[in-house]
Amino acid sequence: MYGSLLLLHILAATIWTGGHIVLAFAILPRVLRERSPQLLLNFESAYEKIGMPALIVQIITGVMLAYRLLPDVSQWFNTSNPVAYPIMAKLGLLALTAGFAISARFRVIPNLSPANLNLMAWHIVSVTAISILFVVVGVSFRTGWFY
Protein backbone atom coordinates (compact mmCIF):
# COMPACT_ATOMS: atom_id res chain seq x y z
CA MET A 1 0.00 0.00 0.00
CA TYR A 2 2.79 2.43 0.92
CA GLY A 3 4.48 1.99 -2.44
CA SER A 4 1.26 2.65 -4.33
CA LEU A 5 0.50 5.77 -2.28
CA LEU A 6 4.00 7.09 -2.79
CA LEU A 7 3.91 6.38 -6.53
CA LEU A 8 0.57 8.17 -6.96
CA HIS A 9 1.85 11.07 -4.86
CA ILE A 10 5.02 11.43 -6.92
CA LEU A 11 3.22 11.09 -10.27
CA ALA A 12 0.75 13.78 -9.23
CA ALA A 13 3.64 15.98 -8.05
CA THR A 14 5.35 15.66 -11.43
CA ILE A 15 2.18 16.79 -13.18
CA TRP A 16 1.55 19.68 -10.78
CA THR A 17 5.12 20.93 -10.48
CA GLY A 18 6.10 20.21 -14.07
CA GLY A 19 3.04 21.97 -15.40
CA HIS A 20 3.79 25.05 -13.34
CA ILE A 21 7.43 25.06 -14.42
CA VAL A 22 6.31 24.90 -18.08
CA LEU A 23 3.80 27.68 -17.41
CA ALA A 24 6.31 29.94 -15.63
CA PHE A 25 9.29 29.43 -17.92
CA ALA A 26 7.81 28.64 -21.35
CA ILE A 27 4.31 30.13 -21.53
CA LEU A 28 4.45 33.15 -19.22
CA PRO A 29 7.35 34.96 -20.94
CA ARG A 30 5.45 34.92 -24.24
CA VAL A 31 2.22 35.99 -22.52
CA LEU A 32 4.00 38.97 -20.97
CA ARG A 33 5.91 39.84 -24.14
CA GLU A 34 2.75 39.81 -26.27
CA ARG A 35 0.53 41.13 -23.44
CA SER A 36 -1.90 38.32 -24.32
CA PRO A 37 -4.23 37.07 -21.61
CA GLN A 38 -5.71 34.66 -24.16
CA LEU A 39 -2.45 32.70 -24.45
CA LEU A 40 -2.50 32.25 -20.69
CA LEU A 41 -6.16 31.28 -20.61
CA ASN A 42 -5.59 28.72 -23.40
CA PHE A 43 -2.83 27.03 -21.41
CA GLU A 44 -4.79 27.20 -18.16
CA SER A 45 -7.91 25.62 -19.68
CA ALA A 46 -5.90 22.68 -21.04
CA TYR A 47 -3.66 22.23 -18.00
CA GLU A 48 -6.47 22.54 -15.46
CA LYS A 49 -7.95 19.26 -16.70
CA ILE A 50 -4.91 17.35 -15.43
CA GLY A 51 -3.40 19.82 -12.95
CA MET A 52 -6.34 20.06 -10.56
CA PRO A 53 -6.92 16.28 -10.37
CA ALA A 54 -3.17 15.91 -9.75
CA LEU A 55 -3.37 18.38 -6.88
CA ILE A 56 -6.34 16.51 -5.40
CA VAL A 57 -4.43 13.21 -5.67
CA GLN A 58 -1.45 14.86 -3.96
CA ILE A 59 -3.61 16.10 -1.09
CA ILE A 60 -5.31 12.73 -0.54
CA THR A 61 -2.16 10.65 -0.83
CA GLY A 62 -0.16 13.21 1.18
CA VAL A 63 -2.59 13.00 4.09
CA MET A 64 -2.54 9.21 3.89
CA LEU A 65 1.27 9.12 3.82
CA ALA A 66 1.49 11.53 6.75
CA TYR A 67 -0.99 9.38 8.67
CA ARG A 68 1.13 6.29 8.00
CA LEU A 69 4.17 8.15 9.31
CA LEU A 70 2.41 9.68 12.34
CA PRO A 71 -0.99 8.04 12.99
CA ASP A 72 -1.73 10.47 15.82
CA VAL A 73 -2.78 13.58 13.88
CA SER A 74 -2.08 15.79 16.90
CA GLN A 75 1.60 14.81 16.50
CA TRP A 76 1.65 16.47 13.07
CA PHE A 77 1.85 19.80 14.92
CA ASN A 78 4.09 18.75 17.82
CA THR A 79 7.23 20.85 17.46
CA SER A 80 9.12 18.52 19.81
CA ASN A 81 8.70 15.74 17.24
CA PRO A 82 11.19 16.26 14.39
CA VAL A 83 9.12 14.18 11.96
CA ALA A 84 6.35 16.77 12.32
CA TYR A 85 8.44 19.54 10.73
CA PRO A 86 8.13 18.38 7.11
CA ILE A 87 4.45 17.56 7.65
CA MET A 88 3.85 21.07 8.99
CA ALA A 89 5.86 22.49 6.08
CA LYS A 90 3.76 20.57 3.55
CA LEU A 91 0.52 21.73 5.19
CA GLY A 92 1.79 25.32 5.23
CA LEU A 93 2.71 25.13 1.56
CA LEU A 94 -0.75 23.70 0.83
CA ALA A 95 -2.35 26.65 2.65
CA LEU A 96 -0.26 29.10 0.60
CA THR A 97 -1.22 27.30 -2.61
CA ALA A 98 -4.89 27.47 -1.66
CA GLY A 99 -4.57 31.18 -0.91
CA PHE A 100 -3.01 31.94 -4.29
CA ALA A 101 -5.56 29.73 -6.07
CA ILE A 102 -8.49 31.51 -4.42
CA SER A 103 -6.98 34.91 -5.18
CA ALA A 104 -6.34 33.99 -8.82
CA ARG A 105 -9.73 32.35 -9.37
CA PHE A 106 -11.90 35.03 -7.78
CA ARG A 107 -9.86 38.22 -7.98
CA VAL A 108 -7.42 38.09 -10.90
CA ILE A 109 -8.77 35.76 -13.61
CA PRO A 110 -12.30 37.25 -13.78
CA ASN A 111 -10.70 40.62 -14.58
CA LEU A 112 -7.73 39.34 -16.58
CA SER A 113 -6.54 41.85 -19.12
CA PRO A 114 -3.26 43.11 -20.54
CA ALA A 115 -3.26 45.69 -17.74
CA ASN A 116 -3.15 43.15 -14.90
CA LEU A 117 -1.03 40.40 -16.45
CA ASN A 118 1.82 41.28 -14.10
CA LEU A 119 -0.38 40.46 -11.09
CA MET A 120 -1.23 37.11 -12.64
CA ALA A 121 2.45 36.53 -13.39
CA TRP A 122 3.22 37.14 -9.72
CA HIS A 123 0.65 34.46 -8.79
CA ILE A 124 2.12 32.02 -11.33
CA VAL A 125 5.72 32.51 -10.22
CA SER A 126 4.71 32.21 -6.56
CA VAL A 127 2.76 28.98 -7.07
CA THR A 128 5.61 27.58 -9.15
CA ALA A 129 8.10 28.33 -6.37
CA ILE A 130 5.75 26.82 -3.81
CA SER A 131 5.32 23.69 -5.94
CA ILE A 132 9.11 23.29 -6.14
CA LEU A 133 9.30 23.69 -2.36
CA PHE A 134 6.68 20.93 -2.06
CA VAL A 135 9.09 18.63 -3.90
CA VAL A 136 12.05 19.70 -1.76
CA VAL A 137 10.11 19.05 1.45
CA GLY A 138 8.89 15.74 0.04
CA VAL A 139 12.45 14.64 -0.63
CA SER A 140 13.34 15.64 2.93
CA PHE A 141 11.17 12.81 4.27
CA ARG A 142 13.83 10.44 2.91
CA THR A 143 16.91 12.61 3.40
CA GLY A 144 16.11 14.09 6.81
CA TRP A 145 16.98 17.61 5.66
CA PHE A 146 14.39 19.13 8.02
CA TYR A 147 14.89 16.91 11.07
C-alpha positions as CSV (number, residue, x, y, z in Angstrom):
1,M,0.0,0.0,0.0
2,Y,2.8,2.4,0.9
3,G,4.5,2.0,-2.4
4,S,1.3,2.7,-4.3
5,L,0.5,5.8,-2.3
6,L,4.0,7.1,-2.8
7,L,3.9,6.4,-6.5
8,L,0.6,8.2,-7.0
9,H,1.9,11.1,-4.9
10,I,5.0,11.4,-6.9
11,L,3.2,11.1,-10.3
12,A,0.7,13.8,-9.2
13,A,3.6,16.0,-8.1
14,T,5.4,15.7,-11.4
15,I,2.2,16.8,-13.2
16,W,1.5,19.7,-10.8
17,T,5.1,20.9,-10.5
18,G,6.1,20.2,-14.1
19,G,3.0,22.0,-15.4
20,H,3.8,25.1,-13.3
21,I,7.4,25.1,-14.4
22,V,6.3,24.9,-18.1
23,L,3.8,27.7,-17.4
24,A,6.3,29.9,-15.6
25,F,9.3,29.4,-17.9
26,A,7.8,28.6,-21.4
27,I,4.3,30.1,-21.5
28,L,4.5,33.1,-19.2
29,P,7.3,35.0,-20.9
30,R,5.5,34.9,-24.2
31,V,2.2,36.0,-22.5
32,L,4.0,39.0,-21.0
33,R,5.9,39.8,-24.1
34,E,2.8,39.8,-26.3
35,R,0.5,41.1,-23.4
36,S,-1.9,38.3,-24.3
37,P,-4.2,37.1,-21.6
38,Q,-5.7,34.7,-24.2
39,L,-2.4,32.7,-24.4
40,L,-2.5,32.2,-20.7
41,L,-6.2,31.3,-20.6
42,N,-5.6,28.7,-23.4
43,F,-2.8,27.0,-21.4
44,E,-4.8,27.2,-18.2
45,S,-7.9,25.6,-19.7
46,A,-5.9,22.7,-21.0
47,Y,-3.7,22.2,-18.0
48,E,-6.5,22.5,-15.5
49,K,-7.9,19.3,-16.7
50,I,-4.9,17.3,-15.4
51,G,-3.4,19.8,-12.9
52,M,-6.3,20.1,-10.6
53,P,-6.9,16.3,-10.4
54,A,-3.2,15.9,-9.8
55,L,-3.4,18.4,-6.9
56,I,-6.3,16.5,-5.4
57,V,-4.4,13.2,-5.7
58,Q,-1.5,14.9,-4.0
59,I,-3.6,16.1,-1.1
60,I,-5.3,12.7,-0.5
61,T,-2.2,10.7,-0.8
62,G,-0.2,13.2,1.2
63,V,-2.6,13.0,4.1
64,M,-2.5,9.2,3.9
65,L,1.3,9.1,3.8
66,A,1.5,11.5,6.8
67,Y,-1.0,9.4,8.7
68,R,1.1,6.3,8.0
69,L,4.2,8.1,9.3
70,L,2.4,9.7,12.3
71,P,-1.0,8.0,13.0
72,D,-1.7,10.5,15.8
73,V,-2.8,13.6,13.9
74,S,-2.1,15.8,16.9
75,Q,1.6,14.8,16.5
76,W,1.6,16.5,13.1
77,F,1.8,19.8,14.9
78,N,4.1,18.7,17.8
79,T,7.2,20.8,17.5
80,S,9.1,18.5,19.8
81,N,8.7,15.7,17.2
82,P,11.2,16.3,14.4
83,V,9.1,14.2,12.0
84,A,6.3,16.8,12.3
85,Y,8.4,19.5,10.7
86,P,8.1,18.4,7.1
87,I,4.4,17.6,7.7
88,M,3.8,21.1,9.0
89,A,5.9,22.5,6.1
90,K,3.8,20.6,3.5
91,L,0.5,21.7,5.2
92,G,1.8,25.3,5.2
93,L,2.7,25.1,1.6
94,L,-0.7,23.7,0.8
95,A,-2.4,26.6,2.6
96,L,-0.3,29.1,0.6
97,T,-1.2,27.3,-2.6
98,A,-4.9,27.5,-1.7
99,G,-4.6,31.2,-0.9
100,F,-3.0,31.9,-4.3
101,A,-5.6,29.7,-6.1
102,I,-8.5,31.5,-4.4
103,S,-7.0,34.9,-5.2
104,A,-6.3,34.0,-8.8
105,R,-9.7,32.4,-9.4
106,F,-11.9,35.0,-7.8
107,R,-9.9,38.2,-8.0
108,V,-7.4,38.1,-10.9
109,I,-8.8,35.8,-13.6
110,P,-12.3,37.3,-13.8
111,N,-10.7,40.6,-14.6
112,L,-7.7,39.3,-16.6
113,S,-6.5,41.9,-19.1
114,P,-3.3,43.1,-20.5
115,A,-3.3,45.7,-17.7
116,N,-3.1,43.1,-14.9
117,L,-1.0,40.4,-16.5
118,N,1.8,41.3,-14.1
119,L,-0.4,40.5,-11.1
120,M,-1.2,37.1,-12.6
121,A,2.5,36.5,-13.4
122,W,3.2,37.1,-9.7
123,H,0.7,34.5,-8.8
124,I,2.1,32.0,-11.3
125,V,5.7,32.5,-10.2
126,S,4.7,32.2,-6.6
127,V,2.8,29.0,-7.1
128,T,5.6,27.6,-9.1
129,A,8.1,28.3,-6.4
130,I,5.8,26.8,-3.8
131,S,5.3,23.7,-5.9
132,I,9.1,23.3,-6.1
133,L,9.3,23.7,-2.4
134,F,6.7,20.9,-2.1
135,V,9.1,18.6,-3.9
136,V,12.0,19.7,-1.8
137,V,10.1,19.1,1.4
138,G,8.9,15.7,0.0
139,V,12.4,14.6,-0.6
140,S,13.3,15.6,2.9
141,F,11.2,12.8,4.3
142,R,13.8,10.4,2.9
143,T,16.9,12.6,3.4
144,G,16.1,14.1,6.8
145,W,17.0,17.6,5.7
146,F,14.4,19.1,8.0
147,Y,14.9,16.9,11.1
